[in-house]
Protein backbone atom coordinates (compact mmCIF):
# COMPACT_ATOMS: atom_id res chain seq x y z
CA UNK A 1 0.00 0.00 0.00
CA UNK A 2 1.34 3.45 -0.88
CA UNK A 3 2.05 5.97 1.90
CA UNK A 4 -1.00 8.14 1.18
CA UNK A 5 -3.39 5.17 1.30
CA UNK A 6 -1.79 3.88 4.51
CA UNK A 7 -2.16 7.26 6.20
CA UNK A 8 -5.76 7.66 5.05
CA UNK A 9 -6.67 4.16 6.20
CA UNK A 10 -5.10 4.72 9.60
CA UNK A 11 -6.81 8.07 10.10
CA UNK A 12 -10.12 6.61 8.94
CA UNK A 13 -9.79 3.91 11.61
CA UNK A 14 -9.21 6.54 14.28
CA UNK A 15 -12.06 8.73 13.01
CA UNK A 16 -14.49 5.78 13.01
CA UNK A 17 -13.61 4.85 16.58
CA UNK A 18 -13.93 8.46 17.73
CA UNK A 19 -17.34 8.80 16.07
CA UNK A 20 -18.49 5.65 17.85
CA UNK A 21 -17.28 7.04 21.17
CA UNK A 22 -18.93 10.39 20.52
CA UNK A 23 -22.24 8.66 19.85
CA UNK A 24 -22.01 6.69 23.12
CA UNK A 25 -21.22 8.97 26.08
CA UNK A 26 -20.36 6.05 28.37
CA UNK A 27 -17.87 4.70 25.84
CA UNK A 28 -16.39 8.14 25.26
CA UNK A 29 -15.96 8.69 29.00
CA UNK A 30 -14.28 5.27 29.35
CA UNK A 31 -11.86 5.96 26.50
CA UNK A 32 -10.92 9.32 27.99
CA UNK A 33 -10.38 7.80 31.44
CA UNK A 34 -8.20 5.01 30.07
CA UNK A 35 -6.04 7.50 28.21
CA UNK A 36 -5.67 9.65 31.32
CA UNK A 37 -4.71 6.63 33.40
CA UNK A 38 -2.11 5.55 30.84
CA UNK A 39 -0.62 9.02 30.67
CA UNK A 40 -0.38 9.08 34.47
CA UNK A 41 1.32 5.69 34.42
CA UNK A 42 3.92 6.91 31.94
CA UNK A 43 4.45 10.15 33.84
CA UNK A 44 5.12 8.32 37.10
CA UNK A 45 7.17 5.52 35.54
CA UNK A 46 9.45 7.95 33.73
CA UNK A 47 9.62 10.71 36.34
CA UNK A 48 13.37 10.19 36.63
CA UNK A 49 13.95 10.60 32.90
CA UNK A 50 11.61 13.57 32.66
CA UNK A 51 13.60 15.29 35.40
CA UNK A 52 16.88 14.49 33.64
CA UNK A 53 18.75 17.22 31.77
CA UNK A 54 19.79 14.73 29.09
CA UNK A 55 16.57 12.78 28.61
CA UNK A 56 13.89 15.17 29.88
CA UNK A 57 12.91 16.72 26.52
CA UNK A 58 12.74 13.34 24.74
CA UNK A 59 10.68 11.85 27.58
CA UNK A 60 8.25 14.77 27.50
CA UNK A 61 7.99 14.43 23.72
CA UNK A 62 7.09 10.74 24.02
CA UNK A 63 4.53 11.49 26.72
CA UNK A 64 2.88 14.40 24.94
CA UNK A 65 2.96 13.02 21.40
CA UNK A 66 2.63 9.25 21.89
CA UNK A 67 1.33 8.43 25.38
CA UNK A 68 -0.80 11.46 26.05
CA UNK A 69 -4.54 11.81 26.50
CA UNK A 70 -4.42 14.91 24.27
CA UNK A 71 -6.80 15.49 21.38
CA UNK A 72 -4.97 14.78 18.13
CA UNK A 73 -7.98 15.36 15.88
CA UNK A 74 -6.49 18.48 14.28
CA UNK A 75 -3.27 16.69 13.37
CA UNK A 76 -5.24 13.68 12.13
CA UNK A 77 -7.42 15.85 9.92
CA UNK A 78 -4.32 17.43 8.42
CA UNK A 79 -2.80 14.01 7.79
CA UNK A 80 -5.87 12.82 5.94
CA UNK A 81 -6.24 16.03 3.96
CA UNK A 82 -2.70 16.21 2.66
CA UNK A 83 -1.82 12.50 2.52
CA UNK A 84 -1.79 12.49 -1.28
CA UNK A 85 0.58 15.45 -1.57
CA UNK A 86 2.80 14.62 1.40
CA UNK A 87 5.47 13.04 -0.80
CA UNK A 88 5.64 16.14 -2.99
CA UNK A 89 6.24 18.42 -0.01
CA UNK A 90 8.52 16.40 2.28
CA UNK A 91 11.43 14.04 1.57
CA UNK A 92 10.83 10.26 1.65
CA UNK A 93 12.34 9.88 5.12
CA UNK A 94 9.85 12.37 6.54
CA UNK A 95 6.97 10.66 4.72
CA UNK A 96 8.00 7.34 6.29
CA UNK A 97 7.91 8.96 9.72
CA UNK A 98 4.43 10.35 9.07
CA UNK A 99 3.23 6.92 7.97
CA UNK A 100 4.68 5.30 11.10
CA UNK A 101 3.00 7.88 13.31
CA UNK A 102 -0.41 7.37 11.70
CA UNK A 103 -0.18 3.58 12.03
CA UNK A 104 0.87 3.81 15.67
CA UNK A 105 -1.97 6.21 16.37
CA UNK A 106 -4.53 3.82 14.83
CA UNK A 107 -3.25 0.80 16.74
CA UNK A 108 -3.26 2.72 20.03
CA UNK A 109 -6.81 3.91 19.43
CA UNK A 110 -7.99 0.36 18.67
CA UNK A 111 -6.46 -1.00 21.88
CA UNK A 112 -7.88 1.81 24.01
CA UNK A 113 -11.36 1.38 22.54
CA UNK A 114 -11.21 -2.37 23.10
CA UNK A 115 -10.61 -1.80 26.79
CA UNK A 116 -13.24 0.93 26.96
CA UNK A 117 -15.80 -1.42 25.42
CA UNK A 118 -15.10 -3.89 28.24
CA UNK A 119 -15.77 -1.14 30.78
CA UNK A 120 -19.10 -0.30 29.17
CA UNK A 121 -20.17 -3.94 28.90
CA UNK A 122 -19.57 -4.35 32.62
CA UNK A 123 -21.43 -1.14 33.48
CA UNK A 124 -18.37 0.55 34.94
CA UNK A 125 -18.30 4.33 35.32
CA UNK A 126 -15.26 6.64 35.14
CA UNK A 127 -15.18 6.55 38.94
CA UNK A 128 -14.59 2.79 38.75
CA UNK A 129 -11.56 3.05 36.49
CA UNK A 130 -8.97 2.11 39.06
CA UNK A 131 -6.06 -0.30 38.77
CA UNK A 132 -8.22 -3.39 39.30
CA UNK A 133 -10.72 -2.37 36.62
CA UNK A 134 -7.93 -1.44 34.24
CA UNK A 135 -6.29 -4.85 34.68
CA UNK A 136 -9.61 -6.60 34.21
CA UNK A 137 -10.10 -4.85 30.88
CA UNK A 138 -6.48 -5.44 29.87
CA UNK A 139 -6.77 -9.20 30.35
CA UNK A 140 -10.23 -9.33 28.78
CA UNK A 141 -8.94 -7.67 25.62
CA UNK A 142 -5.62 -9.54 25.60
CA UNK A 143 -3.88 -8.85 22.26
CA UNK A 144 -0.37 -9.48 23.50
CA UNK A 145 1.05 -9.45 19.96
CA UNK A 146 -0.58 -6.07 19.29
CA UNK A 147 0.78 -4.62 22.53
CA UNK A 148 4.27 -5.76 21.59
CA UNK A 149 3.78 -4.28 18.13
CA UNK A 150 2.70 -0.99 19.69
CA UNK A 151 5.94 -0.84 21.67
CA UNK A 152 7.97 -1.79 18.58
CA UNK A 153 6.25 1.02 16.65
CA UNK A 154 7.03 3.57 19.39
CA UNK A 155 10.70 2.59 19.37
CA UNK A 156 10.82 2.57 15.57
CA UNK A 157 9.36 6.06 15.45
CA UNK A 158 12.03 7.26 17.87
CA UNK A 159 14.76 5.72 15.74
CA UNK A 160 13.31 7.26 12.59
CA UNK A 161 13.32 10.69 14.19
CA UNK A 162 16.96 10.16 15.18
CA UNK A 163 17.83 9.16 11.62
CA UNK A 164 16.19 12.31 10.29
CA UNK A 165 18.64 14.41 12.28
CA UNK A 166 21.48 13.05 10.12
CA UNK A 167 19.85 14.03 6.83
CA UNK A 168 21.90 16.90 5.32
CA UNK A 169 19.91 20.08 5.01
CA UNK A 170 16.75 18.73 6.61
CA UNK A 171 16.87 21.17 9.53
CA UNK A 172 16.98 24.08 7.08
CA UNK A 173 14.27 22.52 4.93
CA UNK A 174 11.94 22.15 7.91
CA UNK A 175 12.55 25.76 8.84
CA UNK A 176 11.87 26.93 5.28
CA UNK A 177 8.72 24.76 5.16
CA UNK A 178 7.20 26.42 8.22
CA UNK A 179 5.15 29.09 6.44
CA UNK A 180 4.20 26.97 3.40
CA UNK A 181 3.13 24.16 5.74
CA UNK A 182 0.93 26.50 7.75
CA UNK A 183 -0.57 27.90 4.56
CA UNK A 184 -1.24 24.39 3.27
CA UNK A 185 -2.97 23.37 6.51
CA UNK A 186 -0.12 21.18 7.74
CA UNK A 187 0.82 23.22 10.80
CA UNK A 188 0.30 20.46 13.37
CA UNK A 189 2.32 17.95 11.38
CA UNK A 190 5.01 20.55 10.80
CA UNK A 191 5.25 21.32 14.53
CA UNK A 192 5.45 17.62 15.39
CA UNK A 193 8.30 17.12 12.92
CA UNK A 194 10.17 20.24 14.00
CA UNK A 195 9.85 19.43 17.67
CA UNK A 196 10.86 15.79 17.22
CA UNK A 197 13.76 16.77 14.98
CA UNK A 198 15.07 19.38 17.41
CA UNK A 199 14.82 17.10 20.44
CA UNK A 200 16.47 14.11 18.82
CA UNK A 201 19.10 16.29 17.18
CA UNK A 202 20.12 17.50 20.64
CA UNK A 203 20.02 13.94 21.97
CA UNK A 204 22.18 12.73 19.08
CA UNK A 205 24.99 15.16 19.83
CA UNK A 206 26.33 12.82 22.48
CA UNK A 207 27.24 9.38 21.16
CA UNK A 208 25.00 6.62 22.38
CA UNK A 209 22.46 8.87 24.05
CA UNK A 210 19.61 8.06 21.63
CA UNK A 211 20.25 4.34 22.05
CA UNK A 212 20.41 4.75 25.83
CA UNK A 213 17.07 6.56 25.90
CA UNK A 214 15.27 4.13 23.60
CA UNK A 215 16.81 1.12 25.36
CA UNK A 216 15.50 2.42 28.68
CA UNK A 217 12.01 2.81 27.23
CA UNK A 218 12.21 -0.65 25.65
CA UNK A 219 13.37 -2.33 28.86
CA UNK A 220 10.80 -0.64 31.07
CA UNK A 221 7.88 -1.14 28.70
CA UNK A 222 8.83 -4.76 27.93
CA UNK A 223 8.95 -5.49 31.65
CA UNK A 224 5.63 -3.69 32.12
CA UNK A 225 3.98 -5.75 29.36
CA UNK A 226 5.37 -9.03 30.65
CA UNK A 227 4.20 -8.32 34.17
CA UNK A 228 0.78 -7.21 33.00
CA UNK A 229 0.22 -10.42 31.06
CA UNK A 230 2.03 -12.96 33.21
CA UNK A 231 1.67 -11.91 36.85
CA UNK A 232 -1.33 -12.44 39.08
CA UNK A 233 -3.84 -9.60 38.61
CA UNK A 234 -3.80 -8.78 42.34
CA UNK A 235 -0.01 -8.37 42.26
CA UNK A 236 -0.08 -6.05 39.26
CA UNK A 237 -3.04 -4.11 40.60
CA UNK A 238 -1.00 -3.24 43.68
CA UNK A 239 1.99 -2.19 41.57
CA UNK A 240 -0.17 -0.14 39.20
CA UNK A 241 -1.93 1.56 42.09
CA UNK A 242 1.41 2.81 43.37
CA UNK A 243 2.17 4.36 39.97
CA UNK A 244 -1.21 6.09 39.89
CA UNK A 245 -1.03 7.73 43.31
N, C-alpha and C positions, 0 to 999 in steps of 0.2 A: 504494500500500500504506500502511495506517495505521501510525503510529509503533510501536505494540505489536507488530504483525506483523513489521515491519522488524527490530526489536531481537531478537525471538525467532528469526527466520530467521538473523540474523548470529551469534547465540550458538550456535545449533544447528550452524552451519558450523564454528565453532571447536571445539565439543565433539566433533563427528565426527572432525575431524582429530586432536585430542588422543587420542581413544580409539584411533585407528589407530596413532598413535605409541606409545602405551602397550602395545599388543599386539605391537609389533615393536621390541625393544630397540635394534637398530641404527638404525632410523629415529628413535626418540626421542632417542638420543645425538646423531645428526646435527642434528636440529632444535635441540637445546639448544646445540650448539657454534656453529651458525650465528647464533643469537641473541646468544650471548656475543661472537662476533666483531664483529657489527654494533654492539653496545653499546660495545665498545672503539673501533671506528672513530669513532662519534659523540663519545665522550669525548675522544679525541685531536684530532679535527677542530675541536671547539668548546671546547678548553681555555681559549682566550683569553676567550671569553664567560662560561664558567663561573667564571672568576677575576675577572670584572668585577663591581663593586658594582651597576651598573645592570642588567645582563643576567644575572647569575649565577643568581638564583632561577628565572627563566623558563627558562633553559637546563637547569638541573637538573630542572625539572618536565617538560620535553620528553623528557629522557633517561629519567627514571624512570617516566613514565606512557605514553610513546609509543615510545621506542626501546630500552627495557630488555629484559633477559632474565628479568625477574621473572615470578612466577606470578600471573596475573590470574584464576585460576579462581574465587576467592571473589567478586570483583566481577562476573564473568560470571554466576555462579549467581544473584546478587542481581538483575542486570538481567533475566534470564529469568523469575525468580519474580514480579517486581513490574511487568513490562512493561505489563500491562493496566491497572494502577492508577496508573502514573506520571503520567499527565495530570491525575489528580485530586489529586495531592499537590504537584506542582511546576508553575510557570507554563510556558506554551508554549515560551518561549525556552530554558528549561532542558531541556525534553523534546527539542527540536531538537538540543541539544548532546549529550544522551545517545544519540540516534539516530546522530549523526555519529561518536561515539566507537565505538559497536558496529560500524558499517560499516567503519571504519578498521581495527579490531581483526581483523575477519574477513578483509579483504583482505590484511593483513600476514601473518596465519597461513597463508593460501593460498600466498602467494609463498614464505614460509620453507619450507613443506612441499614445494613443488615443487622447490626446491633440494636439500632433504634427500633426496628420492627419487632425485635424480641421484647423490648421494653413495653411497647404498645400492646402486644399480644398478651402480656402478663399483667396488664392494667397498672403498670408502674407510672408514677408521676415524677416530674423533675426532682421533687424532694426525696424520692427513693433512690436516686442515682448515686449510691455510695459505692464503696469498693466491692462489697458483696454482690450487689446488683450488676455492676460492671463485669465482674468475673463470670457471673451466671450467663450474661449475654455473650461474652467472649467465647466461652466453651460451647454455648448453643450454636453459635455461628461457625466456629471452627476455622476452616480455611487457613491451615498452617502454611501451605505452599504460597498462598497469596500474601500472607503476612511477611514471609521471607522475601518474596518478590518486592514488596513495598520497601523493605529495608534496602535491598539491592538497588532499587531505583533511586532511593535517596542518596546512597553512596555514589552511584554512577553520576547523578546530577552534580554532586560536589566535585567529582573528578573532572567532569566536562567543563565546569566553570574554571577550574584550575588550569586546564589545558588552554582555554580561551586566553588566559593572561599571557601566554607565550606566543600568541599570534601577532606577528609584526604589524604595527599600525592599527590594531583593533581598538586600542584605547582612544586614539584620535578619531577613528571612524565613529565610535559610539558618541563621542562628544559632538561631532559634526552632524550626527543623525538626530540630535536632541530636538531641534525645532521641526524638521520634517516629520519626525515620528509623532510629535504632538499634533501637528497639522493633519496627519493621516489617521489620527485616532488611535495611535499605538503608544500613548504616553505611559500607561501602566506597565506594559511589556518593556518599554525602554527603560523605565526606572528600575525594574527588576534586574535587567541585564547590567545596567550601570552599577547598581549597588553590589550585585554578586561579583562583577568583574573587579571592582575596587577592593572589596574585602579579600577576595582570594589572591589578588595581585599583591596585597600587603602581606598576606600569609605566606605567599610563595617566595618572598624575599629572603627568608631564612630556610636553608636546605632542610628538607624533611619535615617541615612544620605542617604542610598540608596532609601528608601521610599520617603524621602523629594525631592530628585532629580527627581525620576520617577513621583511623584505626580505633580511636577512643569511642567514637560514636558506634562503630561496628561492634566492638566488644561489649559495650553496655547494652545496646539494643538486642544483640544476639542472646545475651544472658537473660535479659528481660523476657524475650519471646520464649526461650526454653523454659524458664521458670513458670511463665503463664500457662503454658501447655502441659508441662510435666509434673509440676508440684501439686500438692493437695490444695483445693480452693481456699480452705481456711487459712493455710499458711500464707498464700499469696495475698489474700484479703488483708491480713494483718500488715504485710509489707507494703501493700499499696496504700493502705490507710495512713501509714507514716508519711509517705510521699505527698499525700493530699492534705496534710494538716496545715 
